[in-house]
Amino acid sequence: MQQADAALPGHWKLYGGTRRDRAATVDGRPLPPRLLPPVDAHRRLRGPYTAAGAVVRALVPDVLAVAPDLVRRHDIEILSVAPELASVVPHSRETLTSMALPAERTRFYARLRTTRIAGGLVEFVRDALPVLGHDGPRCLVAENVDHAEHTDEEFLAALVRRIDPAVLTVVLCGAHAPDPGGALAPALDRHTAPLPLTEAGTAPETAEGEPAWRWVAAEGLLDGPDGESARAAYEALPAAERAALHDRRAAGLRETGEFTLTLGALPYHLERGSDPAAEAVPALWAASDHCLVNGFFDAVVDYGRRGQHLVDGRADTGQWWKFGVQLGLALSILSRTKEAEAVYDEARLLSTDPAVHMACAYSTAMLYTRHNDPADRDEKKAKALLNNAIATASLLPDRVARAFQSAFYKNGRALVEVNLGDPQDALRLVTECIDDLDRRLTPDEHRLHRSVLKNNRARVYSILGRLDDALADYAVVIDQDPNHAEHYLERGNLLRRLGRAEEALADYSRALSLSPPFPEIYYNRGDLRLSEGDVDGALADFSYVIEQDPEFTDAYINRAGIRLEAGDLDAALADARTGLDLDPGNAHLHAAVGRALAERGELAEAEAAYDRAVEADPELVSALSGRAAARYDAGRPRDALLDLNRAVELDPKDAALRYNRAFLHQETGGRQEALADLELAAVLDPEDPEIAEALTALRGEPDAA
């Protein structure tokens, strides 16, 4: 059998056979020394971040001893995947969101948080290798990647995409290829090579202990002949004896005190133990709750489905709905809105509790105003549902619940009013909520939601152009919740609108210090740096955005522009074409291709690229002016003039456009038109020496008439 040359740097994927076969294959290759023993990515073991957690738990103690600042820099990522390390890694950046009591949660992490955590974890692993003193490349092997949870798929995908295989060679193994619709499969296709499987042959019989217990103690993950015999022995037992084995395993797992086992193996065994209703249901709900708070929404869906399967919704609607609340929210955030609405519809069928119907009205309204695809949104239906929730909330007997729920639902109504084009009414509603909670609650009650309300009011003020009022609210919000990165991002955007660039840059930098790698903030900072003339800083930010998120199209647009200005045409063309692979109809990228080709003298190809840009966006001035230049260079000044006429019509205050059109007017015999353009260009940009010189020269020429 022909074998891949694993002596060359590269990441590898290995599918098929038994785990023993795959281990023998890896051991038989000339790979670098192992960084760690193979890690198992099967979600059944520890749920989200099963593989990433194993890596972090192994590395952090040694890294802490030699580079504690590296650990502190990545404490959010480390504690998200390995909360067992909290005793040695203090969490220095708690937010109101992370600290909120369950009854007070009204803000949840964004769907992309796990992507950012994955990026931070990769940087931690990359930076840990040199500080640990490794004198050469290392190898990391991960097993059962075909059963990895979504969070591990993101981590492993980022690992093979961003880590130089000459530094850390990654080998990802599984009985089958990962789900092609998941986060990992595309990265494996692009960044790994297949490693041919070598069968290990028949293993000597070394397994000890009763076979059925071996099956249970291995979390039902044994494979090969030994696994088949152990599973057969397990399945031959009476149901009560199988349940007793699972009870025994669950008890042993609990004794370890390792929290992440409660997200994987422990609920697995409790579901199969002697009393799933009493033991597995609360365990699944606790796992769901932990994952909801941390933004692991795919796991919330998994636990919610499994929990509801164990609960009779008609006999115990309350417990069914506890899962339903979290399940519906996670599905909504994941844009699986039809499934979310089905959860709320079923809750309405099962329950007559006003609180359930109130919550379903609000949650369904959020589908129609926020989460659904734009074509499926219905603001009026959302408003009607929210009015229902507001009316029900006003009847609640408890003072705190009535105040909180009323404010919560009115805040949702405010979002609908913004989407309906009435930000003034949105402002009225949010201000009413703030004032009402200040009157009815003590300062320590519902701190998170009161912060959310002020944050939302700041956004409405921004829409209305009341920027000073918005800044005042942001100041309060940041004072109350100083470690929440997105507050600084939003205030930075507002400060930029006000022309306060240094303060905006400071806010962006502060936001970056409070979060795992956040591509959107780097992009905004890069864009501001570019506008302020810091080209090198902007280029570094845009490049980092692309490293973090290779599908961030706007970063390719801006980096291509920087490279065009620097004369690096090949790199600019590569960026533009990569961007077009992601967004084939992007007018800015077609224009960048046109400019690069024009500057290389490929005028026909350049004009064709500009044609595509103008077709995609007929009002893109840079495409019209670029095509005009290409047409002029091709000897067609009158066609060029047509493009500049349209460009000036779209942007009549651009002095450079009028200067260029004046040149074309002269070329085509329109002296008076040229003079008019230059005179207006001189007013628009009186400091431009080329405009002044051209105007003086033209005025000095005799009138041909």
ABEGO torsion letter per residue (X at the ends): XBBBBAABBEBBBBBEEBAAAAAAAAAABBBBBBABBBBBABAAAAEBGAAAAAAAAAAAAAAAAABAAAAAAAAAAAAAABAAAAAABBBABBBAAAABBAAABABBBBAAAAAAAAAAAAAAAAAAAAAAGBABBBBBBBBGAAABBAAAAAAAAAAAAABBAAABBBBBBBABBBBAABAAAAAAAAABBBBBBBBAEBBBBABBEBAAAAAAAAGGABBEAAAAAAAAAAAABBAAAAAAAAAAAAAAAAAAGBAAAAABAAAAAAAABABAAAAAAAAAAAAAAAAAAAGBAAAAAAAAAAAAAABBAAABAAAAAAAAAAAAAAAAAAGBAAAAAAAAAAAAAABABAAAAAAAAAAAAAAAAAABBAAABBAAAAAAAAAAAAAAAAABABAAAAAAAAAAAAAAAAAAAAAAGBAAAAAAAAAAAAAAAAAABBAABGAAAAAAAAAAAAAAAAAAGBAAAAAAAAAAAAAABAABAAAAAAAAAAAAAAGBAAAAAAAAAAAAAABBBBAAAAAAAAAAAAAAGBAAAAAAAAAAAAAABAABAAAAAAAAAAAAAAGBAAAAAAAAAAAAAABAABAAAAAAAAAAAAAAGBAAAAAAAAAAAAAABAABAAAAAAAAAAAAAAGBAAAAAAAAAAAAAABAABAAAAAAAAAAAAAAGBAAAAAAAAAAAAAABAABAAAAAAAAAAAABBBAX
